[in-house]
């Protein structure tokens, strides 16, 4: 199986996230190499999750050098209907109680952690 086929789902995630200045090379040494830039650490984590889903926890047949444009924050999130800070925290951190970190990072636009509005763009701080 060609490595690009094996990691097709991970490469699709790279495309979905708009990885820029990317290069993908399948070397004669049996290693698939990926380079590129994404906006936030969360994007990089999504790519690595897709790589591990295709190749296992420590794949030896791929080398990915994914750089993050803005390492000072983990992500930006646009609030959708039905969301709360705890639901957003569960999504990014797998821990609902970390809603306080999101609230603290967005005090410039939030006065109450229970009052977020659809369409607001929230900063998600690094875990």
C-alpha positions as CSV (number, residue, x, y, z in Angstrom):
1,X,0.0,0.0,0.0
2,X,1.4,3.4,-0.9
3,X,1.9,5.7,2.1
4,X,-0.2,8.5,0.6
5,X,-3.1,6.0,0.4
6,X,-2.5,4.8,3.9
7,X,-2.5,8.4,5.3
8,X,-5.2,9.7,2.9
9,X,-7.5,10.6,5.8
10,X,-4.7,12.6,7.5
11,X,-3.8,14.4,4.3
12,X,-7.5,15.2,3.9
13,X,-7.5,16.8,7.4
14,X,-4.5,18.9,6.3
15,X,-6.5,20.1,3.3
16,X,-9.6,20.7,5.4
17,X,-7.7,22.8,7.8
18,X,-6.0,24.8,5.0
19,X,-2.5,23.8,5.8
20,X,-0.3,26.4,3.9
21,X,3.0,26.1,2.2
22,X,2.7,22.4,2.4
23,X,4.8,19.7,0.8
24,X,4.2,16.0,0.8
25,X,6.9,13.6,-0.3
26,X,6.9,9.8,-0.3
27,X,10.6,8.9,-0.1
28,X,12.4,5.8,-1.4
29,X,13.3,5.1,2.2
30,X,9.6,4.2,3.0
31,X,8.9,7.4,4.9
32,X,6.1,9.9,4.0
33,X,7.2,13.4,4.8
34,X,4.7,16.3,5.4
35,X,5.6,19.9,5.9
36,X,3.4,22.9,6.3
37,X,1.8,25.6,8.5
38,X,-1.5,25.8,10.3
39,X,-3.0,28.6,12.3
40,X,-3.3,27.1,15.8
41,X,-2.1,24.3,18.0
42,X,-5.5,22.7,17.9
43,X,-5.2,22.3,14.1
44,X,-1.8,20.6,14.6
45,X,-3.3,18.3,17.1
46,X,-6.1,17.3,14.7
47,X,-3.5,16.4,12.1
48,X,-1.6,14.3,14.5
49,X,-4.7,12.6,15.7
50,X,-5.5,11.7,12.1
51,X,-1.9,10.4,11.5
52,X,-2.1,8.2,14.6
53,X,-5.6,6.9,13.6
54,X,-4.1,5.7,10.3
55,X,-0.6,4.6,11.5
56,X,-0.9,3.8,15.2
57,X,0.3,5.6,18.3
58,X,3.9,5.8,17.1
59,X,4.0,5.5,13.3
60,X,7.5,4.9,12.0
61,X,6.6,5.4,8.3
62,X,5.7,9.1,8.5
63,X,7.5,12.3,9.5
64,X,5.4,15.4,9.9
65,X,6.8,18.9,10.5
66,X,3.7,21.0,11.1
67,X,4.4,24.5,12.2
68,X,1.9,26.8,14.1
69,X,1.5,30.4,13.0
70,X,0.1,31.5,16.4
71,X,1.4,29.4,19.2
72,X,0.2,31.9,21.9
73,X,-3.4,30.5,21.7
74,X,-4.7,27.0,21.1
75,X,-7.7,28.0,18.8
76,X,-10.4,30.4,18.0
77,X,-14.0,29.2,18.3
78,X,-17.2,30.8,16.9
79,X,-20.1,30.1,19.3
80,X,-22.9,28.2,17.8
81,X,-26.5,27.8,19.0
82,X,-26.8,25.6,22.1
83,X,-23.2,25.9,23.2
84,X,-21.9,26.8,26.6
85,X,-18.4,27.4,27.8
86,X,-18.4,24.0,29.5
87,X,-19.4,22.3,26.2
88,X,-16.7,24.2,24.4
89,X,-14.1,23.2,27.1
90,X,-15.2,19.6,26.8
91,X,-14.6,19.8,23.0
92,X,-11.1,21.3,23.2
93,X,-9.8,19.9,26.5
94,X,-12.0,16.9,27.2
95,X,-12.7,18.5,30.5
96,X,-15.9,20.6,31.1
97,X,-14.4,22.3,34.2
98,X,-11.8,24.1,32.1
99,X,-14.5,26.5,31.0
100,X,-13.0,28.9,33.6
101,X,-9.8,29.1,31.5
102,X,-11.8,30.0,28.4
103,X,-13.8,32.6,30.4
104,X,-10.6,34.2,31.8
105,X,-9.1,34.4,28.3
106,X,-12.1,36.2,27.0
107,X,-12.9,38.7,29.8
108,X,-12.6,41.5,27.2
109,X,-15.9,40.3,25.8
110,X,-17.5,38.2,28.5
111,X,-18.8,39.4,31.8
112,X,-20.5,36.2,32.9
113,X,-19.5,32.6,32.0
114,X,-23.2,31.7,31.5
115,X,-23.8,34.4,28.9
116,X,-22.2,33.8,25.6
117,X,-23.8,34.8,22.3
118,X,-24.1,32.9,19.0
119,X,-21.5,34.3,16.6
120,X,-19.0,35.4,19.3
121,X,-15.4,34.4,18.4
122,X,-13.7,33.1,21.6
123,X,-10.0,32.6,22.2
124,X,-9.2,29.1,23.4
125,X,-6.1,29.3,25.5
126,X,-3.3,26.7,25.3
127,X,-4.1,23.7,27.6
